[in-house]
């Protein structure tokens, strides 16, 4: 009888596609099926550079491949919009369909390669000082009154010192650029030279290439600074080696009881596995109304949960979290983080992020099974929903669990927004993140302040108190940054205001990464002496100084010596101000503070870059050939791309300046005519397509 009861489970397919819900008995069959839902083509022909989704298709292709002689005939000539709508395209610029609808008309890069080469040959014959003429370049003159992408006309582009035939970032002669565009290009190139030596010689017109990739991809690995597949595989091998060494010190017995392998009983992390199991069982069996959890509790699901959150997997996923993900969002203090004392909610959330950036695709897919469960258990957690008011002078170390509840909620917002479904992304952006902001306000953003540790002797310095306060400062800063990200990439009105950010700025990475209390106290004494302006200035004060005509050199000198997180937050704050400016009617005089902030931020970043040259810890990058696996957690994450955020803000400000000069006085907007916004027309958009179109538009105008 027992055999009969077990056999149905053995024959039931247990691997389910999260997209179409098809089930498979073998994991590799599921992976082969999942590739049919994506546009990735990992198998490439070495003769013609053609790419294919499956290896067997590539083998059949190789039998008839002619080395690419026919590729030119098969190159796509239709614009992107016609391809998406599966309509015929006239291949003009703009094509007939886009011109009729008044839509932006874009062509793939390869489609224009031949024309670019033709233009290049014409350029060689054109005298250097001759005036550039569209007819000379073999370009079709534009219509009489065309609207260029993102709303520029030819006359407005001339006001910016460029034209549709001149590049913002290309190699055109410098006389065609106004000074601010030269500054933009030089800042981007300087940043690449400092933090990306391998890319320092690339064309400067690719200076927005990170934001281009960021807005055209989905997934944490594809979007953020997570290294290459080879680097993650090497890290995986190192983590497996470390875990196996730890197991050798315990009872080596692979047999199991009904629930747990015997070696779990000697593993202190097995208690955390059981705590996570109980929390997930609760949210699956007791679903609130409109719950996002769709799983049904069963012995098979219980077994899968124990396996995914097993002690060895927790160690492995935490290893990926620290080495690959932590530099990108660095608000957990690793030197004092104890997984045995941590809340199971934050441990589960960190494990999911680690599994998402793992080099093992099965772990990436298995993590998605638990996304909604961990989300539910994090946002119903008592520590997250209880009253949390911290006195600035009280002990913050005793409130570590409540800080971890904030961190767990933030991590959930991250993995759902970049790895979840469209429904999950909308739910996080519209509801969960709003709850997170409200909880931050309940705690009191002004409570995120340090004591003046430089006035304390070593015997008075409490390392865990510093760590707790710094974690709170950083998690508030990252909440503000995520809010700014929704403003920039989803065109969502901001939930947080710069005026409420009256908290300390984050301390230098050398202080936050110090592995002992002695090292931390010494670094604070060196970087932030007792009379330093840091102890009396807030993030809000630093930004207000940034917006002035005559900024405080002391404040700017201070910001340049702190961690890049502060600079990243300041440039994101500029984007929030630009959104506010776009939303105000008839207040173009407010553009002056934004101009000041852009100019001053650039000077501070250049000072920061000269103070911390690339290759010196803690400002190493993942491209550094000398970085060791144990040093990956100390590197500089995607904050190093802050100059691209600055450059995007600079371009938007210039676009608004054109509108300021072209807008007619007392002009009435006809009902239901014209775009809602001169730059981004759709609000609260889940896709980042319109921002990517904007970025491509900024980079496409080149010779």
N, C-alpha and C positions, 0 to 999 in steps of 0.2 A: 504493500500500500504506500509505503514511503517513497518507493521508486516512482510510483505513478504520480505522486504529488510533486515530485521534483522535476520530472521530465518536461512539463509544460514550460517551466522557467528556463530550462536549458535551451529549448528550441525557440523561445521568444526573442526576436531581435531586440537588442538592448542599446544599440547606438542609433540615436535619432537626429535627423537634420533639424536644426533650429529654425530653418527658413521655410521648408515645405513639409516638415514633419514626417518624411519618409524614414523608415527604420531599416537597419542593416545588422547582420549578425557579426560582421567583422569590422574592426575599426578602420582598416585600410580601405575597405569599400566605401565607408562613409566619407573619408578624405577625398577619394577620387570623385565621389558625387558632389561634394561641397565645391570643388573647383569649377563645376558647371554653373554655379551661381555667381561666379566672379568673372572679372575681365582679365585676371592675371594669366600670363602665358609664360610659365617658367622654363619650358623646353624650347631651345633656340637652335636653328640650323646654322652651322658654321660657314656654309657656302653662300647663302643668300641673306643671312641675318633674319630670316622669318622666324616667328615665335608661335608656339602651339601650347594648348592646355594639357595635352596628354602625350606621354612618351610614345605610345603605339602609333598615334597620328604622325608624330615626327618621323618615325621609322618608315612609314609608307611614303611620306614626303621625300625622304632622302633617296628613294629609288628613282624618282623622276625629277629631282632638283636639277635645274640648269645653271646654277650658280648665280641667280639673281638677274639674268638678262631681261626677264619679263616683269620685274618689279615696278619699273617706271610706269608701265601701262596700267598696273593695278592700283596705283596710288590714288587715294581718295581726293576728289576734287570738290566735293560738296562742303558747304559750311557746317559748323557744328549744329546750328539750330535745325537745318534741313535734315541732318543725319538723325537727330533725336526724334523729329516728327515724321521721319521716313517719307519725305517729300522730295520731288525733283528740285534740283538747284541749278541756277543759271551760271554759277561760278563767277559772277561779277562781284564787284566790291562797292556798295553792298549788292547782294543778289536780289532778284525781283521779289522773292517772297519776303525777305527781311525789310526791303524798302517799302513794300506795301503795308506791312504791319508796324513799321517804324521801330523795329527791333535792332539790337546790336548784331552785327554780322562778323563772325570770326572764322578763320580758316586754320587748320592744323599747321604746325610749324613746317613739317616736311613739304606741305603743298607749296610753300613759298620759297623753298630752298633754291630751285632753279632760277626763279626771278631775282632772288637776292644775288645769286652768282652773276646773273646778267648785269644787275645794277653795279656790282663790284667792278666788272670789266669796264663799264661806262665811266665809273668814278676815276679809274686810272687814266682815262683819256681826258678827263675834265680838268682844267687848270684849278690849282688849289684855291686861288682867290676869286674864282668865278662864282657868280651868284647861282645857287642851286635852283633849278627849274624843273618842275615835274615832267615836262615834255622831254627835257634833256635826259632824265633818268628812265625814260620809257614808261612812265606812269600815266594812267588815265586821269585827266583833271577831274576833280570832284564836281558834283552838281552845284548849282548856283547857291543854294543855301542849305548845305547838309548839316546834320547834327552828328558830330563825331561820337565815338563811344564815351560813356560817362558824361555826356552833355556838352562837350567842348565844340565850339565852332572853329573854323579856320582862323577867323579874326581874333577870337579869344585866345587861341594858342599862340598867335603872334604876340599878344600882350604878355605871355609868359616867357617870351624869348625863344620859342620853338614853333614848329609847324608839324603837320602830319607826316612830312617827309624827313623830319629831323628827330634824332633820338634823344630821349631823356638820359639814357645811360650808355649810349653808343660811343663810337670813336669820332664823332663829328668834331670839327675844329672848335676850339673853346670860345671863339667869338660868337657862336650861336647860342651860348648859354648865358643866362643872367647869373649873378654871383651866388644866389641861394641854391641854384641847381649845381653849380660847381662844388659848393659846400656839401651838398647831399651826396654827390658821387664820390668826393674825396673821403667823406666820413665812412661810407660803406667800404671803400677799398682799404682804408686804414684799419678798419675792424677786421677784415679778412686777413690782412697781413699780420695782425696781432694774434688772433685766435684761430686762424685757419691757414697755416703756412702753405698747405698743399694747394689751396685755391687762390693764392695771392696773385697769380698771374692770369687768372681768367678774366674774361671781358667784364668790365664794370657794369654793363647793362644787366647782368644777372644779380645785381645787388639785392633784389627782392626774391631771390630763389627759395629761401627758407619759407617765407610767407606764401609763396606760390605753392610749394609742396604742402604746407600746413593746411591750406584752404582747399586743396584738390584731393586730399587723401582722408581716410578715416582710419581709426585704430591708433593706439598709443605708440606702437613701434614705428608706424609709418609717419606719424605726425611730429613726435618729439625727438629729443636727442638720445636715442637708445642704442647707438652703435650698430655694427654690422651683424649679420647672421653668424659669421665666423667668430666674432668676438663673443657673442652670446653662447655659442657652442663650446668655446674654450672655457668660459665661465661655468657652464653646466658641468663639464668634466671635472673642474676643480671642486665644485660644490659636491658632486657625487663622491669624490675622493675623500673630502673632509667628513662627510656623513658616514662613509664606510669605516673610517678610522675611529669615529666616535662609537660606532656599533661594536667594534672589536673589544671595547672596554666593558661591554655588557654581556648578558647571556646570549650567545649565538644560537638561536633556536627559531627556525622558521615555521614550526608547527603553530597551530592556532586553536583557540577555544571557539565557542559559537560566535563571539563578537570580535575579540581582540587577538592579535598575534601575541605570543608569550613574551617576546622581547619588549612589548609596550609597557609591561608592568614595572620595568626598571627604568622607564623613560619619564622624566619629570614633565615633559610636554604632553603626555597622554591625558593629563587632567584637562589641559586647554582643549584638546580634541573633543573630550566628552562634554565640556561646557558649550562649545560651538554646536555640537550635535544636538544638545537639548534646546538651545535657542532656535535652531533651524526647525526642529520638530515642532516647536510651539507655533511659529509663524505659518507652517504648512498646515497643521491640523486645526488651528484656530484663526481662520482668515477674517480680517475685518471687512466691512463693506467696501466694495470697489478695490479690493486688494489686487496688486500686480502679481502676486504669487499664484501660479497656475498648477503647481505640482501637487500630487496626491501622495500622502505618506504611505509607505509600504516597506516590507523587509528589504526589497532590492534598493530602494532609495536610501534607506538607512545605511546599508552596506556601502553604497556609492559615496555617501557623505563621510563615513568613517575613512574610506580610502583616500578621498581627495584631501581631507584635513588631517591626515595621519601625521604623527610627530615628524617622521622623516620628510614628508612633503611640506610641512610647515617650515622646517629648517631650510629646505631647498627654495621655497617660494620667498621666504624672508631674505635669503641670499641674493635672489634676483632683484628684490625690492631695493635693497641697499645699494647694490653695485650698478644696476641699470636705471632704476626709476628715481631713487632718492635725490640725485643731483638736480633733477628737473623740478621737483617740488620738495624743498628741503625744510620741512617744519617739525620733523621728529628728531629729537636729540639722541643720536645713536650711542654715544659713549655711556649714557645713563639709562638707555632703554633696556628693560628686562622683560623678555617675553613671558616669563613665569608669573610676573606680577602685573602684566598688562591686562587690560580689559579684553575679553574674548571678542568683542565687537571690532575693536581696532585691529586685533590680530587677524581676524577673518578678512577684514577689508584689505589689509596689507598683503595677505596671502593671495587674494584675488588679483591685485595689481601685479604681484610678482609672477603669478601664473600667466597673466596676459602678456608680459614682456619676456617670457621664457622662450628658449630656442626650440622647444618641443611643441609642435603643432597640436598633438592630442591634449596637452595641458592647456593650451589656449582655448580649445573648444570646450573642454570639461569645465573651465572656469565660468563660462557663460551660463551653465546650468544653475549656478548658485547666485547669480547677480541679483535677482529680485528678492531672494530669500534674505541675503545679507542686508540689502537695502531696507527691507521691512524691519528687521531686528535692530538695525542701527537707529532708525528714526522713531521707534517706540521705546527705546532704552530710557530707563528712569533717569540716569545721569544726564542725558541729553535734554529731557523735558522738565527737569526739576528747576527750582529757583536757584540761580547761580549768580550771586552778587559778590564780587571780590573787592575787599578794601585794598587800595593801592599800597598801604603800609603793612598789610597782614601777610601771613605766610601763604605763598602760592603753591609751594611744594605739596601741601596737604590736599590741594585740589587737582592733583595730577590726573585722577580718573575722569574728572569732568572735562579737563582739557583733551584727554584722549577720546572722549565722546564727540567733541567737536572735530577732531582730526579724522575720526572714522566717518562722520557724515560728509566731510569734505572729500575723502577718498572715494566714497560711494558716488558722489556727484561727478568725479573725474572719470571713473571707469564706465559709468552709464552714459556719460555724454560723448565719450570717444569710442567705446566698444559696444554699447547697447543698441537696441533697435531704435527706429525713429520715434516710436511711442515712448520708449524709455527716455530718450533725449528730451522730448517735449515735456514729459512729466518732471524731469529733474530741473529743467530750465524754468518752468512755470510755477512749480509747487515746492519741490524739495529744497531748491536753493533759496527760495524766499523764506522757508522755515529756518534754514541755516543762518541767514542774515538776521532774522528776528531773534534767534537764540544768541547770536553774537552781541546784539544790542542789549539783551537782557543781562548778559554778563557785565556789560559796560566796556565799550571800546577804550575809554579813557583809563581803565584799570590796567591796561597792558603797558606797564612802565617798569623800568629797572630802578633798583636802588643804586646809589653811587658807590659801586664796589671799590673804586680806586681810593676812597676814603677809609676803607676797611683794611685792617691787617689780615695776614693770611689766616690767623686763628679765628677771625670773625667771619671770613668769607664762607658762605654756604653754597657749594657747587650745585646741589639739586634745586636750591631756590633760584639761582641764576638760570638753570636749564628750564625750569617750569615757566618763568617769566618770558624767557626768550622764545619758547615754544608758543606761548599765547600771542606774543607780538607777531611772530611769523605766521601763525594760522590766520590771524586777523588780516595781515597783509596779503596772504594768498586768497582769502575770501574776497578782498577788494579786487585782486587781480582777476579772479574768475568772473566777477561782476563786469569788469572792464572787457574781458574776453567776449562775453555775451553782447556787450555794446558794439565791439569792433566787428565781430564775425557773424553775429546773428541779428544785428541792428535792433537790439532790445534796449529800451530805456533803462538807465542805471537804477539799481536799488540802493546803492550806497553813495554818499556825498563826500566830497573831499573835506568839507567843514567838520564832519564828525570823526575824522581820522586824527584825533589828538592823542596819539600814542607814540611811544618811542620808535625810532627806526631800528631795523635789525642791526645787530653788532657784526663786526667783521667775521668772516668765515674762520679765521685762525682761532678766534675765541670759541666759536660754536663747535668746532671740530676738535678742540683740545681733548685729549684722551684721559687726562687726570685733572684733579682739582688744582694742583700746583701749576700745571701748564696753563690752565684756563685763567687763573688769577694773574699769572705773569703776563699773559697776552693782553688782558684787560688793562693792566697797569701801563703796558707799553703803548697800546693803541688808543686807549681812552683815559688819559690822566684825569685827576680829580677836577682840574679847571677846564676840562674840555667842554666845548659848546654842546656836545652831544647830550649831556645830562639835562640840559634846559630847553632843547629844541624838539618839536614834534614833527611828525611826517607832514601834517598840514602846514606848519610853519615853514618847512623846507620848500614845499610846493608854492606857497605864497611868495616866498623870496624869489623863486624861479620865474614868476610872472612879472617881476618888476623891471623897470628900465635900468635902474642902478642896483643890481642885486648885491647882497652881502657876500664879499669874497671869503669871509670866514666860514659862512654856512656852506658855500660851494666847495671850499677846500675840505671841509669835514665830510660832505657827501661823497667826494671822490676817494676818500680813504676807507669808506665803509664797504659792505658787501654789494655785489651787483644786483641783489634782490631789490634794494632801495631804488636804484637807477631804473630798473625794469618797472617798478611800481609807479615811479614819477612819469615815465613816458606813457604808461597806460592811463595815468590821470589826465594827460594832455588829450588823449582820445576821448575821454569822458567829457572834457570841456568842449571839444569840437562837436560832439553830439548835442550838447546843450545849446551851443551856438546855432547849430542847424535847426534846432527846434524853436528858437526865438524869432519872432517876426520883427523886422525893422530895427535890429540892434547891431549893426555891423561894427560899431565902435568897440564891441567886446572882442574883436579879433586881435587887437593890439596885445593884450596879455598873453594870448596863445602864441603870437609871434615871439614875444619875449621869452616865453618858456621854451620854445623850440631852439632859439639861439643859445640860451644859457645851458640847456641840457647838453647840447653838442659840446660845449666847452668843458663841462664836467666829465663827460664820457672820455674825451681825449685826455684829460688829466688822470682819470682812473686807469686808462690803458697804459699810460706812461709809468704810473706807479706800480702796476702789477703786470709785467710782461708775461707773455704766454710761456708755458712750460714750468713755471714756478708754482708749487703748491701754495694755497688751495685753488689756483686758477689754471690748472691743467685742463685740457680738453680730451675728449675720447679719441681724437685722432692722434694724440701724442704717442709715438712709437715706443716710448720708454715707460709708459704707464703700466703698472702691475695690477693683477686682479684685486689685490688687497687695497689698492689705492683708488679704485674706480669710484668709490662712494664719496671721495673728497674732491672730485673734479668739478668743473664748472658746467652746469647744465644748459638748457636752451635759453637761459637769461642772457647768454652771450650774443643772442640775436636781437637784443634790444634796439641796436641802431636801425634795424629794418622796420621796427615799429615806429621809431622816430621818423624815418624816411617816409613811411606811409602817411603819418600825420602831417609832415611837411607838404606832401603832394595834395592832401585834402585841403590844407589851409590855403594853398595857392589856388585851388579850384574855387574856394569860397571867396577869395580876393577878386577873382575874375567876375563872379556874380555881383560883388559889391559895386564894381565899376559899371556893369552892364545893366543892372536893374533900373527900370524907369520909375520915376516918382509918381505916386498915386495910381500905379498900374493895378487894375483889378483882375484877379484870377477868375476866369470863367468857370462856371460850375462843371465839375467832372471833366476838366481838361487839364492836361499837363501832369507831370510826375508829382508824387507826394513829396519827394525829397530830391535835391539836385545831385546827390551822390549815390545814395542807396535808397531804392524806391520801395522795397518790401520790408516791413517790420516783423520782428519775432519769427524769422525764417529759420527752420531747422537746418536746411542745407546752407553751406557757406558758398554756394555757387556765385551769387551776385558779388561777393567780396573778391572771389577769385577772378571774376570777369573784370572787376575794377583794377586789380593788380596786373592782370594781363594787359589791360588797356594802357596802363602806365608804361609797360615795358615793350609794347608792340610798336610804338611810334619810333622807328629807327630806320636808318638809311639801308 
